[in-house]
Amino acid sequence: MLAIREKMPFLRDAFLREVNKASIVKADDPKTVDTVALKARLLARVNQILPKGSVSDLKFQTIQMTPIQPQT
């Protein structure tokens, strides 16, 4: 756990770069994130930064965003 905490800034940077490098949506549904493909990409990045086997799975959490003002 300490190794992960130490590398958190590097992990955040790597995740941000990975998400912006290529599309994260499903090819047949551009409004849906391809969680399987994204998880594989992010796990590959984690294993480049941390010792192999440190992280074996990632959990995505859905966030519901609601605009403060109605969109017109």
Secondary structure, DSSP 8 states (H G I E B T S, - for coil): -HHHHHTHHHHHHHHHHHHHHS--EETTEEEEE-HHHHHHHHHHHHHHHS-TTS-------------SS---
